[in-house]
Amino acid sequence: DAGITQSPRHKVTETGTPVTLRCHQTENHRYMYWYRQDPGHGLRLIHYSYGVKDTDKGEVSDGYSVSRSKTEDFLLTLESATSSQTSVYFCAISEESVGLSSYNEQFFGPGTRLTVL
Amino acid sequence: RKEVEQDPGPFNVPEGATVAFNCTYSNSASQSFFWYRQDCRKEPKLLMSVYSSGNEDGRFTAQLNRASQYISLLIRDSKLSDSATYLCVPSSGGSYIPTFGRGTSLIVHP
């Protein structure tokens, strides 16, 4: 299994509080992603990174910010958590693409279950 | 038309059955395709990659129809352990940002 961990694995917090989720990889992969998964919506991309300090928004980025100061760490911050951000958050990594595909296999972390009360 | 469409199911099949799912995609520039498997409350994991017309790995066969823009996943001799959600991911045709389908749920019963 790819070396990717997420912390915390579970968190309960209150509306209005800041929350930071951490994704850590030991694979030295260039790309890192944050997704949320909700019933009926599948995996939705929040933010992604294509290198240290290089990040961009995904389809559901409002209310979230990210930072990547090192190759191995990608942080997701909810500046002021809301109940609509209750979800399961997955981090993923992938290598530089080669060959026919512009997209390489993604490896996912175990997920963080976040509940905002 | 959504970028990726999958029948959410669930598909309920007995052990030993053959079952097939389809996934339609809208981006005709997609060059490669992936099927991921996701167990309940777990992370997705790659099941199969498809770069040409199809791929076969044991009981699993993926077939690509570029003209009609769909990819199918066939599972033969279903096992109880095949129960999961299967996610379709076409490449984004020049981008490294994948688009996931919502997945198809499979339940294999004794």
Interface residues (C-beta under 8 A of the other chain):
Chain A: Y31 G40 H41 G42 L43 L45 Y48 Y50 G58 F90 S94 S97 L100 S101 S102 Y103 N104 E105 Q106 F108 G109 P110 G111
Chain B: Q31 S32 F34 R41 K42 E43 P44 K45 L46 S49 Y51 L87 V89 S91 S92 G93 G94 S95 Y96 I97 P98 F100 G101 R102 G103
